[in-house]
Structure formats: C-alpha cells, structure tokens
Amino acid sequence: MSTAAEPTSGGSVLRGGLWYLTSRIVPQFYSLVISVVAARFLGPHDMGRQSLIAFTALTLTTLLTGSLYVALVRFVGETLGRGRPELVRGLLVWALRIELVAAVAGGMVLTAVGLGGGEPKNAWLLAAVVCAVGVLHTLPSAALAGMQRFRAASVVGLTTGLIGTAATIAVLAAGGGITGMFAVEAAIAFLTLTWTGKLARRHVAALAPSPEPARELSREVARYAAVLTLGVLLTLVVARRSELFFLERLSTDDQIAHYSIVFAVMTALLYLPQSLAAAIIPAFASLHGEGATERIRSGFGRALRLLLVLALPLTAVSAAVGPSVLELVYGEEYRATGTVLLVMIVAYPFVPLASLGSALLTGLGRLRLPLLATAVAAAVDVTLAALLVPELDAVGAAIANVGGQVTLAAPLLGAAIRATGSPRLEAGSLVRAALAAAIAGLCAWAATALGGIAGTTVALLSFGLVFAALAWALRILPSDDARWLDEAIGSRLGGRLGRAFLACSTSR
C-alpha cells in the first residue's frame, strides 16, 4: 500500500466528510443569515434582483471551473494513491495557467453585462470580480481536497465567512443595498483566495520539494475535464437554480425571491448528506489507484445505508416544520415560500443518493452513464419549467427542479450499485428508520398549530425527542454500521456519541 493511500479509511472518509460538511454547512448558515437580513432590508423585488445576479455569477464560475475542479480532485487523489506526489506539483502548475485564462474570461462576461445595461450596473461589475477570483480559488481548493486536507480548507472558509457575514449585515443596515453586498463579497473572495493559496502551497511543498513535469498526467486530466464539461453544464440545469432564468423571463422578481429563498434553505439542508458523499471522491480515487476493490464495495454500501438513515428524518422534520419556520423568519411577505418548500422537499432523499452514485462513478473514472443521465434529467427540468412556470410561478419552478432531481438519481444509483457488486442495503433497518421519521414528523406538524416561536420550538423539540425514542425502540441502525460509527467518531462527547449509536442498533 502506498504511503499516500494509507490514510484512506472509513474513519478518515467520515472525518473528512464532517470537515467538508463544516466548511459548507456553516458558510451556508452564514448565507441564510444574510438572506434573512437582505429580505428584510431589500424587500421581495430587490431580493429577487440580487438573487439573479448572484446566481449568474455562481453559474458562470461553476461552468468555467467545475469540470477542472473535479478532475484535479480525482487525479491528485489517484496520483497520491500511486505514490507519485512529485507529479502533483507539476500538474498544479499546468492547471494554474488554465485558471488564469478562465478567470479573465469570466470577469469579462459579467463586466459586459453590467456595461450593457444590467442593473444595478456596479453590482454586476463587482460580481465580475467575484467570479474571476472564484475561478482562481478553484485551484488551491482542489489541491487541498485531493490531498484530503479538508480541515485546513475548512478553517479558511469558516473564518472569512464569519467576517463577510458581519460586514454584509453592517452594509445593509447602512443602506448599501445590492451593490454594497457584492462589494463585501468581492473583498472576502480576495481574502479567501490569498489564505487558501498559502495553505495549498505549503501542503504541496511538503509532498514534493520541487515540481516534476507532468505532461502525460496533464493531458489525461484535460481529456477527463473536457468530457466532464458537458456534465457540469447539464448539472447546472438540474441542480443550480436554472429555473431562475425562466422566472426572470416569465414571472416576477418577487417570485424569484420566493424560489431563491427556498432553494437556499434546501441547499443548506442537503449539505449534510452531500458533503459526506463529496468526501468520497478523492477517497475512492485513491483506493481505485491502489486497486482496493473490496474496500470500495464495502465503503459504498455503508455510505448508502447511512445516507438514507440520515436523509429520512431530515426530510420529515423539514416538511413538518419548514413552512412555519420560513414565515416566522422571513416575514408574512414571504408566506408563499412554504408551499414551494413542500414541493421541493419531495426530492430530498433522492439528491444525496445521486451525489453518492456520482461520487463513486467519478472516483472510478466512469463518466458516460452519469453524463447521459444528467442530459435526460436536464431535459426533464427545462421542459417542466417551460410548461409550468408561466402558470404556477415559483411552485412550477420547484416542480421542475424535483422532476430533474428524481430523474437523475435513479440511473446514477443503479450504475453505482452495479459497479460495486450489489452491496447490502439492510431493508429492514431502512423501513424502521422511515417509520420513526414519519411518526416524529407527524408529532412535530401537530405542534406547529400552537403558532409563532413557541409552536416552532415545541415542534422541533418534539421531533427530536420522539425520533430519538423511536430510533432506540425500533433499532434503526444495522449492528455493523453502529460499530463502525462507534470506532470512527464514537469517542466524541466523552463516548456518549458511540453509546448512542450502539443503543440504536440491532446488536444491543
């Protein structure tokens, strides 16, 4: 076994996933805080306009970097798994040249929109800066992810995100509006790039004192990224609020605001299972480079079971309490978001499964079926959006998104299961977990009738207590998975976490 692949174990993947989760879920919490404050200061119309500009900048950044990011993460992990760290530095030097060109291109596109009549003009120009810097940030971020240095990257995002949140709230309170929000975002993007770049250079230098030309590896990465580019474009349609373009043309800025708020909430809820799935890409790539087929199979099966056990209660509590929370936090002007949330929550269990299947297939270098599945899902999403948005506004956009997500999940998961040799699903445990989640969700929904903060608080507490009791009574965790969790993270909280896992398992 290579030195680089030795840290790749179930525990390391879980810990990496938790750090990856922290680096994503906490900034998403920051974003939700900013969203609430912006909704109060800007109102639905300006909130919708800000969401459209931010979405356009993010979409362009992802389009310019998404395929290369995934390719770098995979091949950095696989190269380390093969014991060739000296090639990693050469690969990153090559990738830097690509990213510089992409950063200039992205900045120019959004600058052209601002100068061509996009309003507010200065907000579009600042969004161009955010896009360019975001493209450059892809390289050090991919390097750290490929080396499974999730903790180092997480600290940066958590710190700069906190600073940015405080600054954005201050700017909004001072009347800075949409333009002020993007000014803060541009400054934070520069800070994040500088800090992450320094960390990546340090860790890469520790792997190899000097770069070695990686011409063949670079060509392989380029070919992989080229094939993946179409997949990234199609994924943007299915998973990145492409429905906003239909709302912008066929509806109103108010409806854009309603849909954007719910999409942001769903994104935050999905970061927990999706982050654990994303951490698997470099781990599977390293194990694939090592030829550890059995470890890949067992790891995928366990990840599949645990993601489902995690997704079920999160789906139930979101459906039960989500609409009342949105109205309470955002205000009566945004009451319609509750209906949009109930539609979108239907896709919740499917999204992490699609992410897991995609992570495995990406780690194994199998791109054809994910590309085809994403193309079909994108066609379903766009067709439904074109048909439903004119009549149903944000609700139609939500239905379109759900249709695309469900269409994508089935073939990805099926292909991943076939690739790993049909891992154990433990259907009995999953049925018991679903039953526990459903009963707890009904109790929480009944408690929301109390109304206001009191009703929401009672609903959340009742869900937690009822689900915990039923998880223990029904033994929702398979014994092998409970022991694995105990060994991986059970020592946390003075060992209470491990005892909780074992208490909810069939082995007790």
Helices and strands as residue ranges (DSSP letters): H 10-81, H 86-115, H 121-146, H 150-173, H 177-207, H 215-239, H 243-250, H 253-278, H 280-290, H 293-330, G 332-334, H 337-344, G 345-347, H 350-363, H 368-392, H 394-420, H 427-447, G 448-450, H 452-474, H 479-489, G 492-495, H 496-503
